[in-house]
Amino acid sequence: MRPRGTQEQLEQRRIRAVKLLQDGHGIRQTGRMVGASPSSVVRWRNAHTKGGKQALRSKPPPSRPCKLSDKQLLKLQKLLLKGPKANGYKTNLWTLQDIAELIRKHFGVNYHIAHVWRILRKLDLKYDSFH
């Protein structure tokens, strides 16, 4: 189970754990104090020993690269901002299915509608900014 919290909060927890260890607290005690397993505390200590504070920084979770190039994403953004009717759809409201279809038509790339949200976030588009 992954810990909950923002990336910054998780990073601060790792830094606090290392500081507690440096102050003489044991691994288990430190783990209890920061709400982490002893194995995580050991991993953080070892990372800090090898790479300093930088090694405790948050790293984004690995993900697949986007199937669309930056140039294609820019074009998609422009298409979306024109609106559905300008792109040949009957209503003036986008659906995720419409956007997936638009991507398929213009770029030949298939996206499941559940992944269309990721593209919208990448483009920093919210529903109310382009409907």
C-alpha positions in Angstrom: 0.0 0.0 0.0 1.4 3.4 -1.0 1.5 6.1 1.7 -0.9 9.0 1.3 0.2 12.6 1.0 1.5 15.0 -1.4 5.0 14.5 -3.0 6.3 17.3 -0.8 4.8 15.8 2.4 6.3 12.4 1.6 9.7 14.0 0.9 9.5 15.9 4.2 8.7 12.6 6.0 11.9 11.0 4.5 14.0 14.0 5.6 12.5 13.9 9.1 13.3 10.2 9.4 16.9 10.8 8.5 17.2 13.6 11.0 15.7 11.4 13.7 18.3 8.7 12.9 21.1 11.3 13.0 19.7 12.4 16.4 20.2 8.9 17.7 16.8 7.3 17.4 16.6 3.7 16.3 15.2 2.5 13.0 12.0 1.0 14.5 11.4 4.0 16.7 12.0 6.4 13.8 9.6 4.3 11.7 6.9 4.6 14.3 7.5 8.3 14.7 7.1 9.0 11.0 4.6 6.3 10.2 6.8 4.2 8.0 8.1 0.6 8.0 11.6 -0.1 9.3 12.6 -1.2 5.8 11.6 2.2 4.4 13.6 3.9 7.1 16.6 1.8 6.2 16.2 2.5 2.5 15.9 6.3 3.2 19.0 6.2 5.4 21.0 4.3 2.7 19.8 6.6 0.0 20.8 9.7 2.1 24.2 8.1 2.8 24.9 7.6 -0.9 23.3 10.7 -2.4 22.6 13.2 0.4 19.4 15.2 0.7 18.9 15.1 -3.0 18.4 11.3 -2.8 15.4 11.9 -0.6 13.6 14.0 -3.2 10.3 12.8 -4.6 10.3 11.2 -8.0 7.3 11.1 -10.2 5.9 7.6 -10.8 7.1 6.1 -14.0 4.5 6.2 -16.8 4.3 5.5 -20.5 5.4 8.3 -22.8 2.6 10.1 -24.5 1.8 8.8 -27.9 1.4 12.3 -29.3 4.3 14.6 -30.0 4.4 18.1 -28.5 3.5 19.5 -31.9 0.5 17.1 -32.1 -0.6 18.1 -28.5 -0.5 21.8 -29.5 -2.6 21.1 -32.5 -5.1 19.0 -30.4 -5.3 21.9 -27.9 -6.2 24.3 -30.7 -8.8 21.9 -32.1 -10.4 21.4 -28.7 -10.5 25.1 -28.0 -12.4 25.7 -31.4 -15.2 23.5 -30.0 -17.0 20.4 -31.0 -19.2 22.0 -33.6 -16.2 23.5 -35.4 -14.9 20.0 -35.6 -18.0 18.5 -37.1 -19.8 17.3 -33.9 -23.5 17.8 -33.4 -23.5 19.4 -30.0 -21.4 22.1 -28.5 -20.2 20.0 -25.6 -17.2 17.7 -25.7 -17.4 14.1 -24.4 -14.4 12.0 -23.7 -15.6 9.7 -26.5 -15.6 12.7 -28.9 -12.1 13.7 -27.9 -10.8 10.2 -28.3 -12.4 10.1 -31.8 -10.9 13.5 -32.7 -7.4 12.2 -31.7 -8.0 9.0 -33.8 -9.2 11.0 -36.8 -6.4 13.7 -36.8 -3.4 11.8 -35.5 -4.2 8.1 -36.1 -3.7 7.3 -32.4 -6.2 5.3 -30.3 -6.8 6.3 -26.7 -9.2 4.6 -24.4 -11.6 7.3 -23.0 -10.2 6.8 -19.5 -6.8 8.0 -20.7 -8.2 11.1 -22.5 -8.3 12.8 -19.0 -4.5 12.4 -18.8 -4.1 14.3 -22.1 -6.4 17.0 -20.9 -4.4 17.4 -17.8 -1.2 17.5 -19.8 -2.7 20.3 -21.8 -3.9 22.0 -18.6 -7.4 22.0 -20.0 -10.3 21.8 -17.6 -13.9 21.0 -18.7 -15.0 24.6 -18.2 -12.1 26.0 -20.2 -13.1 24.6 -23.5 -16.8 23.7 -23.6 
